[in-house]
Amino acid sequence: MTQASPFHRRALGRVVVASLAGLLTLGAPVQAQENGVYRFSPVNLYGIELTASYWNPIIDYVSTKSGVKLQLKIGRTSADTTAYVLANEVEFVFSNHLFSPERDHLGWKVFGRRATAPIRSQIVVLAESPITKLEQLANEAVAFPGPEGTVTYKFSYAHLLNQKIPVQVVFAGNMDGAFAQLASGKVKAAGTQSQLSAGWSKRESKTLRVLWESDPLNDLALMASKSVAAKDLAAVSKAFLEMGRDPVGQKVLASVSELVKLPPTTVFVPSTGADYTGYRNFYQTAPASLR
């Protein structure tokens, strides 16, 4: 078992506090970089506690290395967290929710991404399910994390719409919530993405059957608001991108990667908006309700 780094131990002690802070500030406007602190909002890929457990050690490390203080800010759901972003209440994000034509003009700059295998939107059922093809989902309940889930909801639901397969959409708040509904039998299937379905299967020792999956896409992007000072962005970017080459950073990444069942060598690499053409192309042909 990997021993937790000092960054990880300190951060775990703040998981509940950080999560509650996100809940309590929901809908409350905050002045940018209040008290010299930039807020960092990653999309809720997991439940609140697991999301905080993954990100707090990373932003502790980045804050220490860069000399620029970052603070985790997450909402109850991925939609809540994205609402912070759209309300200009945060300055750094880990997201793929900002590539629609309506949001491109907001000025968010991609500076990095997580170096994982490409992700694919998926529609899955439990391995023991009698459902073996998409057509069998007609008029059945299908869980999705929420209306802001780009790959997990918009890509997968768009495919169902294009195939003219009507389903009862159930929003579960985050991907773990959607999987919980699937495991309990409350829904017949779930819209997800390959990285999250693989991680959940490993954590819960459950096997999923993939009924459909999309073409490959890059993992979520590290992005900075146009309000971030250039020197601060340079320092934060350097800390993220060199984390995998620093022994202390390597230990932090290995520890948090184990939590979400990513490879222990998962690091951050440089990236630009050009890496997200697949997302932008989606919006050119997506059903109007999903743009």
NUNUSE-643214 format. One record per atom (N, C-alpha, C): x, y, z. Coordinates in steps of 0.05 Angstrom, whole numbers, padded with zeros to 5 digits, always signed. Layout:
BEGIN
XYZ
...
END
This chain:
BEGIN
+00017-00024+00000
+00000+00000+00000
+00018+00025+00000
+00012+00044-00018
+00028+00068-00020
+00024+00085+00005
+00046+00094+00017
+00044+00111+00040
+00037+00139+00032
+00019+00152+00046
+00010+00179+00038
+00032+00199+00043
+00035+00217+00024
+00055+00238+00027
+00046+00259+00047
+00064+00277+00057
+00055+00298+00075
+00033+00315+00063
+00035+00320+00036
+00015+00336+00023
-00012+00322+00025
-00012+00295+00021
-00036+00280+00020
-00049+00278+00048
-00031+00274+00069
-00042+00272+00096
-00055+00298+00105
-00042+00321+00099
-00054+00346+00106
-00080+00351+00092
-00080+00343+00066
-00104+00349+00050
-00128+00331+00059
-00123+00306+00066
-00144+00289+00074
-00158+00300+00099
-00143+00313+00116
-00155+00325+00140
-00174+00348+00133
-00172+00359+00108
-00188+00381+00101
-00210+00373+00081
-00213+00348+00075
-00232+00340+00055
-00260+00349+00062
-00270+00343+00086
-00297+00351+00093
-00300+00381+00094
-00279+00395+00105
-00280+00424+00107
-00282+00436+00079
-00265+00426+00061
-00265+00437+00034
-00291+00432+00020
-00302+00408+00024
-00327+00401+00012
-00350+00419+00022
-00351+00422+00049
-00372+00439+00060
-00369+00467+00052
-00345+00476+00049
-00341+00504+00040
-00353+00507+00012
-00349+00487-00005
-00361+00488-00031
-00391+00489-00030
-00403+00474-00012
-00432+00474-00009
-00442+00500+00002
-00429+00511+00022
-00438+00535+00034
-00436+00560+00016
-00418+00559-00003
-00414+00582-00020
-00430+00580-00046
-00446+00559-00049
-00461+00555-00073
-00479+00580-00078
-00475+00592-00101
-00492+00615-00109
-00483+00641-00096
-00463+00641-00080
-00454+00666-00067
-00430+00677-00083
-00433+00700-00097
-00411+00711-00113
-00387+00717-00095
-00363+00712-00106
-00339+00717-00091
-00321+00734-00109
-00308+00754-00097
-00289+00771-00112
-00265+00755-00121
-00257+00759-00146
-00234+00744-00156
-00209+00747-00140
-00195+00726-00136
-00170+00725-00121
-00172+00739-00094
-00192+00734-00079
-00196+00746-00053
-00173+00738-00035
-00161+00758-00021
-00139+00753-00002
-00115+00739-00015
-00111+00744-00041
-00088+00732-00055
-00090+00703-00061
-00115+00692-00060
-00119+00663-00064
-00135+00660-00090
-00125+00642-00108
-00140+00635-00131
-00156+00610-00126
-00181+00609-00135
-00197+00585-00131
-00195+00567-00155
-00193+00540-00149
-00190+00519-00169
-00214+00501-00168
-00228+00499-00191
-00253+00482-00191
-00250+00460-00212
-00245+00436-00203
-00246+00413-00221
-00275+00402-00224
-00281+00393-00247
-00308+00380-00251
-00310+00357-00232
-00334+00354-00221
-00340+00332-00202
-00341+00305-00217
-00318+00293-00222
-00318+00267-00235
-00327+00245-00216
-00323+00249-00190
-00330+00229-00170
-00348+00243-00150
-00354+00228-00128
-00368+00241-00105
-00351+00263-00093
-00363+00280-00077
-00349+00304-00066
-00324+00296-00051
-00326+00276-00033
-00303+00269-00016
-00280+00258-00033
-00286+00241-00052
-00265+00229-00069
-00253+00251-00087
-00269+00269-00097
-00259+00291-00113
-00239+00308-00097
-00247+00315-00073
-00230+00330-00055
-00204+00315-00047
-00207+00289-00042
-00184+00273-00035
-00164+00271-00057
-00174+00271-00082
-00155+00270-00105
-00142+00297-00109
-00157+00319-00108
-00146+00345-00116
-00132+00361-00094
-00140+00358-00069
-00127+00374-00048
-00097+00369-00046
-00087+00345-00047
-00058+00341-00046
-00044+00353-00070
-00057+00352-00094
-00045+00364-00118
-00043+00394-00115
-00064+00407-00107
-00063+00436-00105
-00046+00446-00082
-00044+00429-00061
-00024+00436-00039
+00004+00437-00051
+00010+00416-00067
+00037+00415-00079
+00041+00438-00098
+00022+00443-00115
+00025+00465-00135
+00028+00492-00121
+00012+00496-00100
+00014+00521-00085
+00042+00525-00073
+00052+00504-00061
+00078+00505-00049
+00100+00510-00070
+00099+00495-00092
+00120+00498-00112
+00119+00524-00127
+00095+00534-00132
+00092+00558-00149
+00093+00584-00133
+00087+00582-00106
+00085+00606-00090
+00059+00621-00095
+00041+00608-00110
+00015+00620-00116
-00006+00603-00102
-00021+00614-00083
-00040+00599-00067
-00065+00592-00083
-00070+00566-00084
-00095+00555-00096
-00113+00543-00075
-00138+00545-00078
-00158+00534-00059
-00179+00520-00075
-00185+00495-00066
-00206+00479-00079
-00234+00491-00075
-00249+00493-00096
-00277+00502-00094
-00294+00484-00111
-00310+00467-00099
-00328+00449-00113
-00356+00451-00102
-00376+00446-00119
-00404+00447-00111
-00414+00419-00106
-00440+00417-00101
-00452+00391-00095
-00452+00373-00120
-00455+00385-00143
-00456+00370-00168
-00437+00383-00189
-00433+00369-00211
-00416+00380-00232
-00429+00405-00244
-00456+00406-00245
-00470+00430-00255
-00465+00453-00236
-00466+00448-00210
-00461+00470-00190
-00432+00481-00194
-00413+00462-00197
-00385+00471-00200
-00382+00487-00225
-00394+00479-00247
-00392+00494-00272
-00406+00521-00269
-00426+00523-00253
-00440+00548-00248
-00421+00568-00235
-00403+00559-00217
-00382+00577-00206
-00365+00588-00228
-00358+00571-00247
-00340+00579-00269
-00354+00601-00286
-00378+00595-00293
-00393+00614-00311
-00399+00640-00297
-00400+00640-00270
-00405+00664-00255
-00379+00679-00248
-00356+00670-00259
-00330+00683-00254
-00322+00682-00225
-00329+00660-00211
-00323+00658-00183
-00297+00641-00178
-00286+00631-00200
-00261+00616-00198
-00242+00624-00220
-00216+00618-00216
-00196+00627-00235
-00181+00604-00249
-00182+00580-00238
-00169+00557-00251
-00190+00534-00251
-00190+00518-00272
-00209+00496-00274
-00195+00471-00286
-00207+00448-00281
-00200+00424-00295
-00227+00415-00306
-00231+00419-00332
-00258+00417-00343
-00257+00411-00373
-00279+00401-00383
-00284+00400-00412
-00312+00412-00418
-00320+00430-00401
-00347+00442-00403
-00346+00470-00417
-00323+00478-00427
-00320+00505-00437
-00313+00507-00466
-00320+00486-00482
-00312+00486-00510
-00336+00490-00529
-00359+00497-00518
-00382+00503-00535
-00378+00530-00547
-00391+00536-00570
-00388+00563-00582
-00395+00586-00563
-00415+00581-00546
-00424+00602-00528
-00404+00607-00506
-00387+00588-00499
-00368+00591-00477
-00339+00596-00487
-00334+00591-00512
-00307+00596-00523
-00299+00625-00520
-00318+00643-00521
-00312+00672-00521
-00306+00682-00492
-00309+00665-00472
-00304+00673-00444
-00274+00677-00438
-00257+00667-00456
-00229+00673-00453
-00213+00654-00436
-00223+00630-00430
-00208+00611-00415
-00185+00599-00432
-00162+00597-00420
-00138+00588-00435
-00129+00560-00425
-00127+00541-00444
-00117+00514-00438
-00087+00516-00435
-00076+00505-00413
-00047+00504-00410
-00036+00476-00404
-00054+00458-00399
-00045+00431-00393
-00068+00411-00393
-00061+00386-00391
-00081+00365-00388
-00069+00341-00374
-00085+00323-00365
-00075+00299-00353
-00067+00279-00374
-00043+00268-00372
-00033+00249-00393
-00044+00221-00388
-00068+00217-00396
-00081+00191-00394
-00087+00180-00422
-00095+00156-00423
-00104+00145-00448
-00129+00161-00457
-00134+00163-00483
-00158+00178-00492
-00183+00167-00478
-00202+00185-00474
-00227+00176-00462
-00248+00174-00484
-00268+00158-00478
-00290+00154-00497
-00317+00156-00482
-00335+00170-00493
-00362+00169-00482
-00373+00141-00485
-00388+00133-00464
-00399+00105-00465
-00428+00104-00454
-00442+00084-00462
-00467+00076-00450
-00463+00048-00440
-00467+00044-00414
-00460+00018-00402
-00483+00006-00386
-00482-00020-00383
-00500-00034-00364
-00483-00053-00347
-00494-00064-00327
-00479-00084-00311
-00475-00109-00328
-00453-00123-00323
-00446-00146-00339
-00468-00167-00339
-00483-00169-00317
-00503-00190-00315
-00530-00181-00326
-00532-00157-00336
-00557-00146-00347
-00566-00162-00371
-00592-00166-00374
-00602-00179-00398
-00601-00161-00423
-00595-00136-00419
-00594-00116-00441
-00567-00119-00455
-00568-00124-00481
-00544-00128-00496
-00541-00109-00520
-00562-00093-00525
-00560-00073-00547
-00576-00049-00539
-00569-00026-00551
-00581-00001-00544
-00611+00000-00547
-00621-00013-00568
-00650-00012-00573
-00666-00022-00550
-00655-00039-00533
-00669-00049-00510
-00672-00028-00488
-00659-00006-00490
-00662+00016-00470
-00686+00034-00476
-00700+00030-00498
-00722+00047-00505
-00742+00049-00482
-00747+00074-00473
-00766+00081-00452
-00758+00071-00424
-00733+00063-00421
-00722+00055-00395
-00707+00079-00382
-00703+00077-00356
-00688+00097-00341
-00658+00094-00345
-00645+00116-00352
-00616+00116-00356
-00604+00138-00340
-00584+00132-00324
-00572+00152-00306
-00548+00166-00319
-00547+00192-00314
-00524+00209-00323
-00516+00226-00299
-00491+00235-00299
-00482+00251-00276
-00497+00278-00274
-00503+00291-00296
-00517+00317-00295
-00517+00330-00322
-00532+00351-00325
-00535+00364-00351
-00510+00377-00362
-00490+00381-00345
-00465+00393-00354
-00444+00373-00363
-00450+00347-00359
-00430+00326-00365
-00426+00325-00395
-00404+00335-00405
-00399+00337-00434
-00397+00310-00447
-00378+00294-00437
-00373+00267-00449
-00392+00247-00437
-00398+00249-00412
-00414+00229-00398
-00444+00232-00404
-00453+00256-00409
-00482+00260-00415
-00486+00270-00444
-00475+00292-00451
-00481+00304-00477
-00474+00286-00501
-00450+00275-00500
-00442+00257-00522
-00459+00232-00522
-00463+00219-00499
-00478+00194-00499
-00508+00198-00504
-00519+00219-00493
-00548+00224-00497
-00553+00232-00526
-00535+00248-00537
-00537+00255-00566
-00538+00230-00583
-00522+00210-00576
-00522+00186-00593
-00550+00172-00590
-00561+00171-00567
-00588+00159-00564
-00608+00175-00580
-00607+00201-00579
-00626+00218-00594
-00622+00213-00624
-00597+00212-00633
-00592+00207-00662
-00602+00180-00671
-00601+00161-00653
-00611+00134-00659
-00641+00131-00655
-00653+00153-00646
-00682+00153-00641
-00690+00132-00620
-00674+00131-00598
-00680+00113-00576
-00688+00131-00552
-00714+00133-00546
-00722+00150-00524
-00717+00136-00497
-00706+00151-00478
-00701+00141-00451
-00710+00161-00430
-00713+00151-00406
-00720+00168-00383
-00693+00177-00371
-00687+00203-00374
-00662+00214-00364
-00663+00218-00334
-00644+00207-00319
-00641+00210-00291
-00615+00223-00284
-00615+00247-00273
-00590+00260-00265
-00583+00253-00236
-00559+00243-00232
-00551+00233-00206
-00531+00252-00191
-00523+00274-00203
-00506+00293-00189
-00477+00290-00196
-00467+00266-00198
-00440+00260-00206
-00439+00231-00216
-00416+00223-00227
-00414+00197-00239
-00417+00174-00219
-00406+00178-00195
-00409+00157-00174
-00439+00153-00167
-00453+00175-00166
-00482+00173-00161
-00497+00158-00183
-00489+00163-00208
-00501+00149-00230
-00495+00119-00229
-00470+00112-00222
-00463+00084-00220
-00478+00071-00196
-00482+00086-00175
-00496+00075-00152
-00525+00068-00160
-00537+00085-00176
-00565+00079-00185
-00565+00055-00203
-00544+00052-00220
-00542+00029-00237
-00539+00003-00221
-00521+00004-00201
-00515-00019-00185
-00539-00028-00168
-00556-00008-00160
-00579-00014-00143
-00603-00024-00160
-00601-00022-00186
-00623-00030-00203
-00644-00008-00208
-00639+00016-00198
-00659+00038-00202
-00660+00047-00231
-00638+00043-00245
-00637+00050-00274
-00626+00025-00288
-00631+00025-00314
-00622+00002-00330
-00594+00006-00342
-00585+00031-00345
-00560+00036-00358
-00550+00063-00348
-00525+00070-00355
-00513+00095-00348
-00497+00107-00371
-00498+00133-00374
-00480+00147-00392
-00455+00154-00377
-00432+00148-00388
-00407+00152-00373
-00384+00157-00393
-00359+00155-00384
-00336+00155-00402
-00317+00133-00392
-00300+00124-00411
-00284+00100-00407
-00266+00101-00382
-00254+00124-00377
-00236+00126-00354
-00251+00122-00328
-00274+00134-00326
-00290+00133-00302
-00303+00105-00298
-00312+00093-00320
-00323+00066-00317
-00302+00046-00309
-00278+00049-00320
-00257+00030-00312
-00249+00034-00283
-00247+00059-00274
-00240+00064-00247
-00261+00055-00227
-00286+00059-00233
-00308+00050-00216
-00308+00020-00214
-00304+00007-00237
-00304-00023-00237
-00282-00034-00219
-00258-00021-00219
-00236-00030-00202
-00242-00024-00173
-00253-00001-00167
-00259+00007-00139
-00281-00011-00127
-00301-00017-00143
-00324-00031-00133
-00324-00061-00139
-00304-00070-00154
-00303-00098-00163
-00328-00107-00177
-00337-00090-00195
-00361-00097-00212
-00353-00094-00241
-00365-00111-00257
-00359-00111-00286
-00382-00098-00301
-00374-00082-00321
-00394-00068-00337
-00393-00078-00366
-00416-00077-00380
-00417-00083-00408
-00421-00057-00424
-00404-00052-00443
-00406-00028-00459
-00424-00033-00483
-00446-00018-00485
-00465-00021-00507
-00457-00003-00531
-00444+00020-00524
-00435+00039-00545
-00413+00056-00534
-00394+00064-00551
-00374+00083-00543
-00366+00101-00567
-00358+00125-00560
-00351+00145-00580
-00323+00142-00591
-00316+00159-00609
-00288+00162-00618
-00272+00173-00594
-00245+00170-00595
-00228+00179-00572
-00227+00209-00570
-00224+00218-00545
-00222+00247-00539
-00200+00250-00518
-00188+00274-00516
-00169+00279-00495
-00182+00282-00468
-00168+00276-00447
-00177+00279-00420
-00182+00309-00415
-00194+00315-00392
-00202+00343-00386
-00178+00361-00386
-00184+00387-00390
-00163+00407-00392
-00158+00423-00367
-00133+00430-00361
-00127+00450-00341
-00129+00477-00355
-00144+00495-00344
-00150+00521-00357
-00148+00543-00337
-00141+00567-00347
-00139+00591-00330
-00157+00612-00341
-00169+00628-00323
-00185+00650-00331
-00167+00673-00341
-00179+00690-00357
-00164+00713-00367
-00158+00733-00345
-00169+00729-00322
-00164+00747-00299
-00139+00740-00284
-00127+00717-00290
-00103+00708-00276
-00078+00723-00287
-00063+00735-00268
-00039+00749-00276
-00019+00731-00291
-00006+00741-00312
+00012+00725-00329
+00033+00711-00312
+00045+00725-00293
+00066+00713-00277
+00056+00690-00260
+00031+00693-00250
+00019+00672-00233
+00012+00648-00250
+00001+00652-00274
-00005+00630-00292
+00021+00615-00299
+00042+00630-00305
+00067+00617-00312
+00077+00599-00289
+00075+00609-00265
+00085+00594-00241
+00068+00570-00236
+00042+00573-00237
+00024+00550-00232
+00027+00529-00254
+00028+00538-00279
+00032+00520-00302
+00058+00504-00298
+00079+00517-00291
+00105+00504-00288
+00103+00483-00266
+00090+00489-00244
+00088+00470-00222
+00072+00445-00230
+00049+00449-00244
+00034+00426-00254
+00050+00409-00273
+00062+00422-00293
+00075+00407-00314
+00101+00394-00307
+00114+00404-00285
+00139+00392-00276
+00135+00373-00252
+00110+00370-00244
+00104+00354-00220
+00113+00325-00223
+00110+00314-00247
+00118+00286-00252
+00148+00282-00253
+00163+00303-00254
+00192+00301-00255
+00205+00306-00228
+00189+00313-00208
+00199+00319-00181
+00192+00296-00163
+00211+00285-00148
+00206+00262-00131
+00182+00266-00112
+00180+00290-00100
+00157+00295-00082
+00131+00295-00098
+00131+00308-00121
+00108+00309-00138
+00100+00281-00148
+00119+00265-00154
+00114+00237-00163
+00099+00222-00141
+00108+00225-00116
+00095+00211-00094
+00066+00220-00091
+00061+00246-00093
+00034+00257-00091
+00017+00245-00113
+00026+00246-00138
+00011+00236-00160
+00005+00206-00158
+00025+00191-00149
+00021+00162-00146
+00000+00156-00125
+00000+00171-00103
-00018+00167-00081
-00047+00174-00089
-00051+00197-00101
-00079+00204-00109
-00089+00188-00132
-00071+00180-00150
-00079+00163-00173
-00090+00136-00163
-00078+00126-00142
-00088+00100-00130
-00117+00103-00121
-00124+00127-00110
-00151+00131-00100
-00172+00128-00122
-00166+00137-00146
-00186+00137-00168
-00179+00116-00189
-00159+00099-00182
-00151+00076-00199
-00141+00085-00227
-00125+00107-00226
-00109+00114-00250
-00081+00102-00247
-00067+00099-00269
-00039+00089-00267
-00023+00108-00249
-00004+00097-00233
+00011+00114-00214
+00029+00134-00227
+00034+00130-00253
+00052+00149-00267
+00036+00171-00282
+00010+00174-00276
-00006+00194-00289
+00003+00222-00282
+00011+00237-00301
+00022+00264-00297
+00007+00284-00313
+00015+00310-00310
+00003+00331-00326
+00023+00339-00348
+00013+00345-00372
+00030+00352-00394
+00020+00377-00407
+00037+00391-00422
+00028+00416-00435
+00006+00410-00455
-00012+00429-00459
-00034+00426-00478
-00043+00454-00487
-00057+00454-00509
-00070+00479-00519
-00098+00472-00527
-00113+00493-00535
-00140+00489-00544
-00142+00471-00568
-00120+00468-00583
-00120+00452-00607
-00125+00422-00601
-00119+00415-00576
-00123+00387-00568
-00152+00380-00563
-00170+00400-00565
-00198+00396-00558
-00216+00401-00582
-00205+00397-00606
-00221+00400-00631
-00245+00380-00631
-00241+00356-00621
-00262+00336-00621
-00286+00346-00605
-00282+00361-00584
-00304+00372-00568
-00318+00394-00584
-00303+00411-00596
-00315+00433-00612
-00330+00422-00636
-00320+00402-00648
-00334+00390-00671
-00361+00378-00663
-00362+00367-00639
-00387+00356-00629
-00409+00376-00630
-00403+00401-00621
-00424+00421-00619
-00434+00431-00647
-00419+00424-00668
-00427+00432-00695
-00451+00416-00704
-00454+00391-00694
-00475+00374-00703
-00493+00364-00680
-00488+00372-00656
-00503+00362-00633
-00532+00372-00634
-00551+00356-00623
-00578+00366-00621
-00579+00392-00607
-00597+00410-00615
-00598+00437-00605
-00600+00438-00574
-00614+00418-00563
-00618+00418-00534
-00593+00413-00518
-00572+00403-00532
-00547+00396-00518
-00524+00415-00524
-00529+00436-00539
-00507+00454-00546
-00502+00474-00524
END
